[in-house]
Amino acid sequence: MSQDKTYSDPSTVGAKDGTVIVRGPDQVDVDMTPEAAEETAERLTDEAVKARGQRRMMRFPHRAK
């Protein structure tokens, strides 16, 4: 996965007429079913925890490269 910029501002999320609406930085504009939004939220949480651990481990010089 390639990424040009890392954003520190979270997306805004709302619900309207049975659709979950996500708006975020860099013109993110996504409408999802509730089911897709729930699965996306779970995946985001899993990967956020993983990324935090990776960031924390970068501070240890004994880490294998």
ROBAVO-93479 format. One record per atom (N, C-alpha, C): atom name; y, x, z. Coordinates in nm, 3 decimals. Example, Ala and Ser with C-alpha at 12.3 -4.5 7.8 and 13.67 -1.06 7.14 Angstrom:
+------+---------+---------+---------+
| name |   north |    east |      up |
+------+---------+---------+---------+
|    N |  -0.569 |   1.319 |   0.780 |
|   CA |  -0.450 |   1.230 |   0.780 |
|    C |  -0.330 |   1.320 |   0.780 |
|    N |  -0.225 |   1.285 |   0.708 |
|   CA |  -0.106 |   1.367 |   0.714 |
|    C |   0.003 |   1.290 |   0.787 |
+------+---------+---------+---------+
***
This chain:
+------+---------+---------+---------+
| name |   north |    east |      up |
+------+---------+---------+---------+
|    N |  -0.117 |   0.084 |   0.000 |
|   CA |   0.000 |   0.000 |   0.000 |
|    C |   0.123 |   0.089 |   0.000 |
|    N |   0.208 |   0.072 |  -0.095 |
|   CA |   0.330 |   0.151 |  -0.105 |
|    C |   0.447 |   0.071 |  -0.051 |
|    N |   0.536 |   0.139 |   0.017 |
|   CA |   0.650 |   0.069 |   0.075 |
|    C |   0.773 |   0.156 |   0.060 |
|    N |   0.878 |   0.099 |   0.006 |
|   CA |   1.001 |   0.173 |  -0.015 |
|    C |   1.087 |   0.178 |   0.111 |
|    N |   1.083 |   0.073 |   0.192 |
|   CA |   1.169 |   0.066 |   0.309 |
|    C |   1.095 |  -0.004 |   0.422 |
|    N |   1.118 |   0.041 |   0.543 |
|   CA |   1.062 |  -0.023 |   0.661 |
|    C |   1.175 |  -0.099 |   0.730 |
|    N |   1.153 |  -0.227 |   0.753 |
|   CA |   1.255 |  -0.313 |   0.813 |
|    C |   1.229 |  -0.330 |   0.962 |
|    N |   1.336 |  -0.335 |   1.040 |
|   CA |   1.321 |  -0.356 |   1.184 |
|    C |   1.359 |  -0.499 |   1.224 |
|    N |   1.414 |  -0.576 |   1.132 |
|   CA |   1.450 |  -0.715 |   1.161 |
|    C |   1.333 |  -0.807 |   1.126 |
|    N |   1.296 |  -0.897 |   1.216 |
|   CA |   1.187 |  -0.988 |   1.186 |
|    C |   1.230 |  -1.097 |   1.087 |
|    N |   1.133 |  -1.156 |   1.023 |
|   CA |   1.159 |  -1.269 |   0.934 |
|    C |   1.187 |  -1.394 |   1.017 |
|    N |   1.257 |  -1.489 |   0.955 |
|   CA |   1.274 |  -1.619 |   1.020 |
|    C |   1.164 |  -1.710 |   0.968 |
|    N |   1.119 |  -1.800 |   1.054 |
|   CA |   1.008 |  -1.888 |   1.019 |
|    C |   1.044 |  -2.030 |   1.061 |
|    N |   1.010 |  -2.126 |   0.976 |
|   CA |   1.034 |  -2.266 |   1.008 |
|    C |   0.926 |  -2.352 |   0.947 |
|    N |   0.929 |  -2.480 |   0.982 |
|   CA |   0.834 |  -2.577 |   0.927 |
|    C |   0.912 |  -2.696 |   0.873 |
|    N |   0.875 |  -2.739 |   0.754 |
|   CA |   0.940 |  -2.855 |   0.694 |
|    C |   0.841 |  -2.928 |   0.605 |
|    N |   0.825 |  -3.054 |   0.629 |
|   CA |   0.739 |  -3.140 |   0.547 |
|    C |   0.597 |  -3.085 |   0.533 |
|    N |   0.543 |  -3.030 |   0.641 |
|   CA |   0.406 |  -2.981 |   0.640 |
|    C |   0.388 |  -2.844 |   0.577 |
|    N |   0.498 |  -2.775 |   0.552 |
|   CA |   0.494 |  -2.641 |   0.493 |
|    C |   0.559 |  -2.542 |   0.587 |
|    N |   0.502 |  -2.424 |   0.597 |
|   CA |   0.561 |  -2.317 |   0.678 |
|    C |   0.648 |  -2.233 |   0.584 |
|    N |   0.772 |  -2.211 |   0.626 |
|   CA |   0.870 |  -2.142 |   0.544 |
|    C |   0.903 |  -2.009 |   0.610 |
|    N |   0.891 |  -1.900 |   0.533 |
|   CA |   0.919 |  -1.765 |   0.584 |
|    C |   1.031 |  -1.706 |   0.499 |
|    N |   1.136 |  -1.660 |   0.565 |
|   CA |   1.247 |  -1.594 |   0.497 |
|    C |   1.272 |  -1.462 |   0.569 |
|    N |   1.285 |  -1.356 |   0.493 |
|   CA |   1.302 |  -1.227 |   0.557 |
|    C |   1.389 |  -1.133 |   0.478 |
|    N |   1.391 |  -1.008 |   0.522 |
|   CA |   1.473 |  -0.907 |   0.454 |
|    C |   1.423 |  -0.881 |   0.312 |
|    N |   1.511 |  -0.827 |   0.233 |
|   CA |   1.479 |  -0.789 |   0.095 |
|    C |   1.429 |  -0.908 |   0.013 |
|    N |   1.490 |  -1.023 |   0.037 |
|   CA |   1.465 |  -1.146 |  -0.038 |
|    C |   1.323 |  -1.200 |  -0.023 |
|    N |   1.260 |  -1.177 |   0.092 |
|   CA |   1.131 |  -1.240 |   0.118 |
|    C |   1.155 |  -1.390 |   0.124 |
|    N |   1.078 |  -1.465 |   0.048 |
|   CA |   1.095 |  -1.609 |   0.038 |
|    C |   0.957 |  -1.670 |   0.009 |
|    N |   0.886 |  -1.711 |   0.116 |
|   CA |   0.748 |  -1.755 |   0.102 |
|    C |   0.731 |  -1.890 |   0.169 |
|    N |   0.664 |  -1.983 |   0.100 |
|   CA |   0.625 |  -2.111 |   0.158 |
|    C |   0.472 |  -2.114 |   0.161 |
|    N |   0.414 |  -2.153 |   0.277 |
|   CA |   0.269 |  -2.150 |   0.293 |
|    C |   0.218 |  -2.280 |   0.353 |
|    N |   0.090 |  -2.303 |   0.330 |
|   CA |   0.024 |  -2.412 |   0.403 |
|    C |   0.012 |  -2.368 |   0.548 |
|    N |  -0.005 |  -2.463 |   0.640 |
|   CA |  -0.025 |  -2.424 |   0.780 |
|    C |  -0.146 |  -2.333 |   0.798 |
|    N |  -0.251 |  -2.358 |   0.723 |
|   CA |  -0.372 |  -2.276 |   0.734 |
|    C |  -0.347 |  -2.132 |   0.689 |
|    N |  -0.277 |  -2.116 |   0.578 |
|   CA |  -0.245 |  -1.982 |   0.530 |
|    C |  -0.153 |  -1.910 |   0.628 |
|    N |  -0.059 |  -1.983 |   0.686 |
|   CA |   0.034 |  -1.924 |   0.782 |
|    C |  -0.040 |  -1.877 |   0.907 |
|    N |  -0.137 |  -1.957 |   0.955 |
|   CA |  -0.214 |  -1.918 |   1.073 |
|    C |  -0.295 |  -1.792 |   1.047 |
|    N |  -0.359 |  -1.784 |   0.931 |
|   CA |  -0.437 |  -1.665 |   0.898 |
|    C |  -0.345 |  -1.544 |   0.881 |
|    N |  -0.230 |  -1.564 |   0.818 |
|   CA |  -0.134 |  -1.455 |   0.801 |
|    C |  -0.085 |  -1.406 |   0.936 |
|    N |  -0.055 |  -1.498 |   1.027 |
|   CA |  -0.009 |  -1.460 |   1.161 |
|    C |  -0.115 |  -1.377 |   1.233 |
|    N |  -0.240 |  -1.417 |   1.219 |
|   CA |  -0.348 |  -1.340 |   1.284 |
|    C |  -0.359 |  -1.200 |   1.224 |
|    N |  -0.351 |  -1.191 |   1.093 |
|   CA |  -0.357 |  -1.060 |   1.028 |
|    C |  -0.239 |  -0.972 |   1.065 |
|    N |  -0.120 |  -1.032 |   1.071 |
|   CA |  -0.001 |  -0.956 |   1.111 |
|    C |  -0.015 |  -0.902 |   1.253 |
|    N |  -0.066 |  -0.985 |   1.343 |
|   CA |  -0.084 |  -0.942 |   1.481 |
|    C |  -0.184 |  -0.826 |   1.489 |
|    N |  -0.296 |  -0.840 |   1.419 |
|   CA |  -0.398 |  -0.734 |   1.420 |
|    C |  -0.341 |  -0.602 |   1.368 |
|    N |  -0.270 |  -0.607 |   1.258 |
|   CA |  -0.217 |  -0.485 |   1.197 |
|    C |  -0.098 |  -0.429 |   1.276 |
|    N |  -0.021 |  -0.515 |   1.341 |
|   CA |   0.090 |  -0.467 |   1.425 |
|    C |   0.036 |  -0.387 |   1.544 |
|    N |  -0.071 |  -0.436 |   1.605 |
|   CA |  -0.133 |  -0.363 |   1.717 |
|    C |  -0.187 |  -0.229 |   1.667 |
|    N |  -0.250 |  -0.229 |   1.552 |
|   CA |  -0.303 |  -0.104 |   1.494 |
|    C |  -0.190 |  -0.005 |   1.466 |
|    N |  -0.081 |  -0.053 |   1.405 |
|   CA |   0.033 |   0.035 |   1.372 |
|    C |   0.099 |   0.091 |   1.498 |
|    N |   0.110 |   0.011 |   1.603 |
|   CA |   0.165 |   0.062 |   1.729 |
|    C |   0.080 |   0.176 |   1.783 |
|    N |  -0.051 |   0.159 |   1.777 |
|   CA |  -0.142 |   0.265 |   1.823 |
|    C |  -0.127 |   0.391 |   1.739 |
|    N |  -0.115 |   0.375 |   1.608 |
|   CA |  -0.096 |   0.489 |   1.519 |
|    C |   0.034 |   0.562 |   1.553 |
|    N |   0.140 |   0.485 |   1.573 |
|   CA |   0.270 |   0.545 |   1.606 |
|    C |   0.263 |   0.619 |   1.739 |
|    N |   0.194 |   0.562 |   1.836 |
|   CA |   0.179 |   0.626 |   1.966 |
|    C |   0.100 |   0.756 |   1.954 |
|    N |  -0.005 |   0.756 |   1.872 |
|   CA |  -0.090 |   0.874 |   1.859 |
|    C |  -0.021 |   0.988 |   1.785 |
|    N |   0.082 |   0.959 |   1.707 |
|   CA |   0.156 |   1.065 |   1.636 |
|    C |   0.221 |   1.164 |   1.732 |
|    N |   0.241 |   1.123 |   1.856 |
|   CA |   0.308 |   1.209 |   1.955 |
|    C |   0.217 |   1.315 |   2.013 |
|    N |   0.087 |   1.307 |   1.986 |
|   CA |  -0.008 |   1.400 |   2.044 |
|    C |  -0.038 |   1.513 |   1.946 |
|    N |  -0.002 |   1.637 |   1.980 |
|   CA |  -0.021 |   1.749 |   1.887 |
|    C |  -0.168 |   1.786 |   1.865 |
|    N |  -0.257 |   1.749 |   1.956 |
|   CA |  -0.398 |   1.785 |   1.943 |
|    C |  -0.472 |   1.693 |   1.847 |
|    N |  -0.404 |   1.596 |   1.792 |
|   CA |  -0.465 |   1.498 |   1.703 |
|    C |  -0.519 |   1.566 |   1.576 |
|    N |  -0.639 |   1.529 |   1.536 |
|   CA |  -0.698 |   1.581 |   1.411 |
|    C |  -0.616 |   1.536 |   1.293 |
|    N |  -0.602 |   1.623 |   1.194 |
|   CA |  -0.523 |   1.587 |   1.075 |
|    C |  -0.612 |   1.555 |   0.958 |
+------+---------+---------+---------+
***
